[in-house]
Amino acid sequence: TTTADFDLPAETGGLEGVVTMGGQPVTNAHVSAYLSSEEGSTSSYAQTNSDGSYVINSVPAGEVRVSVYIRDSSGGGGRQHSETAQIVAGSVTRLDFDLPLPTFVSGYLSGLKEGEMGYIGLLPGEIKLGPLTKEKVQEYLGMLAGQAEMNPDGTFRMENVEPGTYTVVGVAADPNASSPEDALINARIVTDVIEVREGEEISVELSIR
């Protein structure tokens, strides 16, 4: 990352950059900057322009997690990539994202009970999920590399998944839970580990028992 002088309010800085995929600009990607501290947490957002550029003003100074979310063409899920950036008060930090060409993860989730909703998430690496607490749920949500809603026939498909090793998480949750965290804490979950290679489509079948 690089920094440059800019006229910004005290204790805040700016963030700018370009989002590309395979060297080509990505339009309408969602870019967010998240800072957590003892005083609380703050988030700032921007959408990329037709040339892939984005600008976020008035980002609190400090180390922030910057995430890029690209929605699938189907609208049922998307791809997320996160990095950290150091924001300097009164300056603009540049952070560019050049993502690999898209790969796809598709499959089938079975075993849902009547009234449950099915969701699919991708966590980077091989992860063994233990008992879920609110803190663990928030940690995992922040790690998500991709997500998708299940279709009525049990199928799902995620586009724009980066190459690598992932833990696929199938979730059967109560749609009437008081919060997303509560829904996940009380959900029934199944996992599988997959290896994703650039330009390929990976198929996985999950069954919740």
Number of C-alpha atoms within 10 A of each C-alpha: 11 10 18 12 13 13 11 16 15 11 15 18 27 26 25 17 19 19 25 20 15 11 12 13 19 21 18 19 23 17 24 19 23 17 17 13 9 5 6 7 9 13 14 16 17 19 18 20 16 12 14 20 20 24 18 19 16 18 26 23 18 17 16 20 17 20 20 22 20 22 21 18 11 11 11 16 24 22 22 23 18 18 12 14 18 19 24 21 22 21 21 26 23 19 19 14 19 14 19 16 17 19 18 19 21 16 16 18 23 16 14 17 13 7 11 16 18 27 20 26 23 28 20 17 14 15 14 9 13 7 8 16 14 13 10 15 18 14 11 17 15 14 16 16 23 27 26 25 21 22 15 9 9 17 15 24 23 29 23 26 30 23 18 12 16 22 20 24 19 27 26 25 23 20 13 12 13 9 10 15 18 17 18 20 17 15 19 18 20 17 20 16 18 18 12 18 16 15 15 14 16 16 13 14 14 20 14 15 10
